[in-house]
Amino acid sequence: MLYIIGLGLNENGISKEGLLALEKCTKVYLEGYTVDFPYKIGDLKLGKKKIIKLGRGEVESDKLIKEAKSRRIALLVYGSPLFATTHMSLILDAEKADVRVRVIYSASVFDAIAETGLQLYKFGKTASMPKEKADFMQYVKENQSIGAHSLILVDIGLSFNEAINRLKEIKDKILVCSNLGTENSEIVYNNIDRLKKEKIKQPFCFILPGKLHFLEKEALEKYN
C-alpha cells in the first residue's frame, strides 16, 4: 500500500492521521524537488522514522509502486499531497498496477493565501513562473480581463531578485507572500520598485490582485 501524505506548511504541519499512517509504514520517502522547504528536513517531528529523500526521477519511476506491492510505504509531500501533477500521475500508475493508495491531506499555499484578506473564490487561473524564460503572464492577463486575482507560483531555485525582475512591467501594487504558515511568515504589498528593496526568504509566491471588494482593500492596507 502507498500512502501519499501532506506535510502542511511547517515542521509540525502533518496531521495526526498522517502520523498514525507513518507508524504502519516500513519505509518513509520524501519528495524534495517541487519546493524550497522553509525548514530543515531534520526538524520534522515524525518520531523515529528515517526519512529517505527522493529526486524527481525516482518518484516518477516505478520504484515506489514496486515497493508498495508488498509493504506499506509513505511518500511525504510538502504542503498538500496533490499540489503537483507528478503525484496524481503516481496515483494513476499505482492503480493500474493494482496497488492501493491512500491520500492524507494537509494545508497548502492555496489555503494560506487567504491570510492576505483576498477572497479565495475570486482567484482565477494559477500561473507558474519557471526557471527558463517562458510566457507565464498569459494566465495573469486572462484573470485581469475578468477582474480575478492571480496567484503566481515561483519555481524552485529562482531567487527573489530573479523572480521580481520578471514582473518589472507590472505597474500596479502586488503582494509577495513568504514562508506562509510558519513563524517567519511575511506578506508585503507594494509596487515593484519598493519590493526590490525587500529581503524576501524562500519559499515565496506573488499575488496580483484583481478587482477589489472594499473589505479586501481594507485588509491589504496593513501590508503596505
C-alpha positions as CSV (number, residue, x, y, z in Angstrom):
1,M,0.0,0.0,0.0
2,L,1.2,3.5,-0.8
3,Y,0.4,6.5,1.4
4,I,0.8,10.0,0.0
5,I,0.9,12.3,3.0
6,G,0.9,16.1,3.1
7,L,3.3,17.7,5.5
8,G,1.5,21.1,5.7
9,L,3.4,24.3,5.8
10,N,5.8,24.0,8.7
11,E,7.7,21.2,10.5
12,N,4.7,20.5,12.8
13,G,2.1,20.6,10.0
14,I,1.5,16.9,9.4
15,S,-1.9,15.7,10.7
16,K,-2.5,13.2,13.4
17,E,-3.9,10.9,10.7
18,G,-0.7,11.2,8.8
19,L,1.4,10.3,11.8
20,L,-0.7,7.3,12.5
21,A,-0.2,6.1,8.9
22,L,3.5,6.5,9.2
23,E,3.6,4.1,12.2
24,K,2.4,1.4,9.8
25,C,5.0,2.0,7.2
26,T,8.2,0.2,6.7
27,K,9.8,2.9,4.6
28,V,9.2,6.7,4.5
29,Y,10.2,8.7,1.5
30,L,10.2,12.5,1.0
31,E,9.6,14.2,-2.3
32,G,12.1,17.0,-2.3
33,Y,12.2,18.7,-5.6
34,T,9.0,20.7,-6.1
35,V,9.5,23.3,-3.3
36,D,12.2,25.1,-1.3
37,F,11.5,23.9,2.2
38,P,11.2,26.7,4.8
39,Y,12.8,24.5,7.5
40,K,15.5,21.8,7.8
41,I,14.2,18.3,7.0
42,G,15.8,17.1,10.2
43,D,13.3,19.3,12.1
44,L,10.3,17.3,11.0
45,K,8.5,15.7,14.0
46,L,7.9,12.2,12.8
47,G,9.1,10.1,15.7
48,K,11.9,7.7,14.9
49,K,11.1,7.1,11.3
50,K,14.1,7.5,8.9
51,I,13.3,9.8,6.0
52,I,14.7,9.0,2.6
53,K,14.8,11.9,0.2
54,L,13.9,11.2,-3.4
55,G,14.6,13.2,-6.6
56,R,12.2,13.6,-9.5
57,G,13.5,10.6,-11.4
58,E,12.9,8.2,-8.6
59,V,9.4,9.5,-7.8
60,E,8.4,9.4,-11.5
61,S,9.8,5.9,-11.9
62,D,8.1,2.7,-10.8
63,K,10.3,2.4,-7.7
64,L,7.6,3.3,-5.2
65,I,4.9,1.3,-6.9
66,K,7.1,-1.9,-6.9
67,E,7.8,-1.5,-3.2
68,A,4.2,-0.7,-2.3
69,K,3.1,-4.1,-3.8
70,S,4.5,-6.0,-0.8
71,R,4.7,-3.5,2.0
72,R,3.3,-0.2,3.4
73,I,5.4,2.8,2.3
74,A,4.8,6.5,2.5
75,L,5.7,9.4,0.3
76,L,5.8,12.7,2.2
77,V,5.0,15.9,0.2
78,Y,5.3,19.5,1.4
79,G,2.0,21.3,1.7
80,S,-0.9,19.4,0.1
81,P,-0.1,16.0,-1.3
82,L,-1.7,16.6,-4.7
83,F,-0.3,20.0,-5.3
84,A,2.0,18.8,-8.1
85,T,0.7,16.9,-11.2
86,T,3.5,14.3,-10.6
87,H,1.7,12.9,-7.6
88,M,-1.5,12.4,-9.5
89,S,0.4,10.6,-12.2
90,L,1.8,8.4,-9.4
91,I,-1.6,7.5,-8.2
92,L,-2.9,6.6,-11.6
93,D,0.1,4.4,-12.3
94,A,-0.3,2.7,-8.9
95,E,-4.0,2.0,-9.6
96,K,-3.0,0.4,-12.9
97,A,-0.6,-1.9,-11.0
98,D,-3.3,-2.8,-8.5
99,V,-1.5,-1.0,-5.7
100,R,-3.8,0.6,-3.1
101,V,-3.2,4.3,-2.5
102,R,-4.4,6.5,0.4
103,V,-4.0,10.2,0.3
104,I,-3.8,12.1,3.6
105,Y,-4.3,15.9,3.2
106,S,-2.8,18.9,4.9
107,A,-2.7,22.7,4.4
108,S,-1.1,24.2,1.3
109,V,-0.3,27.6,0.0
110,F,-3.8,27.7,-1.6
111,D,-5.2,27.8,2.0
112,A,-2.6,30.2,3.4
113,I,-3.0,32.9,0.8
114,A,-6.4,33.7,2.5
115,E,-4.3,35.4,5.1
116,T,-3.9,38.3,2.7
117,G,-7.5,39.1,3.0
118,L,-8.2,38.4,-0.6
119,Q,-11.3,36.2,-1.1
120,L,-10.3,32.8,-2.4
121,Y,-13.3,32.3,-4.7
122,K,-12.2,35.4,-6.6
123,F,-8.9,33.9,-7.7
124,G,-8.5,32.9,-11.4
125,K,-6.1,30.5,-13.0
126,T,-2.8,29.9,-11.2
127,A,0.4,30.8,-13.1
128,S,3.8,29.2,-12.6
129,M,7.0,31.1,-13.1
130,P,9.5,28.6,-14.4
131,K,13.3,28.8,-14.3
132,E,13.6,29.1,-18.0
133,K,12.2,32.1,-19.8
134,A,8.6,31.4,-20.7
135,D,5.4,33.3,-21.0
136,F,3.6,32.7,-17.7
137,M,1.8,36.1,-17.9
138,Q,-0.9,34.8,-20.3
139,Y,-2.9,33.4,-17.3
140,V,-2.5,36.7,-15.5
141,K,-3.8,38.7,-18.4
142,E,-6.8,36.3,-18.7
143,N,-7.5,36.8,-15.0
144,Q,-7.2,40.5,-15.2
145,S,-9.7,40.6,-18.0
146,I,-12.4,39.3,-15.7
147,G,-11.2,41.1,-12.5
148,A,-9.9,37.9,-10.9
149,H,-6.9,37.7,-8.6
150,S,-3.7,35.9,-9.9
151,L,-1.5,33.6,-7.9
152,I,2.0,33.2,-9.3
153,L,4.0,30.2,-8.0
154,V,7.7,30.5,-8.4
155,D,9.9,27.6,-9.5
156,I,12.3,26.1,-7.0
157,G,15.8,27.6,-7.3
158,L,14.7,31.0,-8.5
159,S,15.9,33.8,-6.3
160,F,13.7,36.7,-5.3
161,N,15.7,39.1,-7.3
162,E,15.4,37.0,-10.4
163,A,11.7,36.5,-9.9
164,I,10.8,40.1,-9.2
165,N,12.7,41.3,-12.3
166,R,10.3,39.1,-14.4
167,L,7.4,41.2,-13.2
168,K,9.0,44.6,-13.9
169,E,6.4,45.6,-16.5
170,I,3.6,45.5,-13.8
171,K,2.7,49.0,-12.7
172,D,0.1,48.1,-10.0
173,K,0.9,47.0,-6.5
174,I,1.4,43.3,-6.0
175,L,1.7,41.0,-3.0
176,V,4.7,38.9,-2.0
177,C,3.9,36.1,0.4
178,S,6.9,34.4,2.0
179,N,7.1,31.4,4.4
180,L,3.3,31.2,4.8
181,G,2.1,29.0,7.7
182,T,5.4,29.3,9.5
183,E,6.7,31.6,12.3
184,N,8.6,33.6,9.7
185,S,5.5,34.3,7.6
186,E,5.7,37.6,5.8
187,I,3.3,39.4,3.5
188,V,4.3,42.6,1.7
189,Y,2.1,44.7,-0.6
190,N,3.8,47.4,-2.8
191,N,4.9,48.3,-6.2
192,I,7.8,46.6,-8.0
193,D,10.5,49.2,-7.2
194,R,9.7,49.1,-3.5
195,L,9.5,45.3,-3.4
196,K,13.0,45.1,-4.9
197,K,14.4,46.6,-1.7
198,E,12.8,43.9,0.5
199,K,14.8,40.8,1.7
200,I,12.3,38.0,1.0
201,K,13.1,34.5,2.1
202,Q,12.2,31.3,0.1
203,P,9.7,29.9,-0.5
204,F,7.7,32.8,-1.8
205,C,4.9,33.5,-4.3
206,F,3.3,36.6,-5.8
207,I,-0.3,37.7,-6.0
208,L,-1.6,40.2,-8.4
209,P,-4.9,41.5,-7.1
210,G,-7.9,41.9,-9.4
211,K,-10.9,43.9,-8.8
212,L,-11.1,44.5,-5.0
213,H,-14.0,44.4,-2.7
214,F,-13.9,47.2,0.0
215,L,-13.2,44.6,2.7
216,E,-10.2,43.3,0.6
217,K,-8.9,46.9,0.2
218,E,-9.1,47.3,4.0
219,A,-7.3,44.0,4.6
220,L,-4.5,44.9,2.2
221,E,-3.8,48.3,3.8
222,K,-1.9,46.6,6.7
223,Y,0.6,45.0,4.4
224,N,1.7,48.3,2.8
